[in-house]
């Protein structure tokens, strides 16, 4: 378990803490690292975000801020460790049909961050009506087609 105290600061819209330098030695990776642990004694799961030429950062979401009552300029006690548990959600069958119909669309979806994929899956599965769900799948297809065009320079 890696333990440290950090001050929350705001980066754009996000609330963030930077990990101390010795975290690089503890985690030994310069990529996204899934973690679990506690912040001020409250359990959470998160991801360490790599920064160019800097230490990893940990985003402090609204749920954690609400549980701890902490915000910008407040110090928090963080206890974290690597979390080997997968964070991927199961792709619903109707969405799988879209992704399997075109390898370019599938590749564009896989190239999204795990957080983006999770958010999209939740967005689609949260639809209560079939018509809404299908509309959201069409929006996903348009979004991925746009990413494909943008990447190819069209």
ABEGO torsion letter per residue (X at the ends): XBBBBBBBBBBEABBBBBBBAAAAAAAGBABBBBBBEBBGGBBBBBBBBBBBGBBBBBBBBAAAAAAAGBBBGBBBBBBBBBBABBABBBBBAAAAAAAAABAAAAAAAAABBAAAAAAAAAAAAABABAAAAAAAAAAAAAAAAAAAAAAAGX
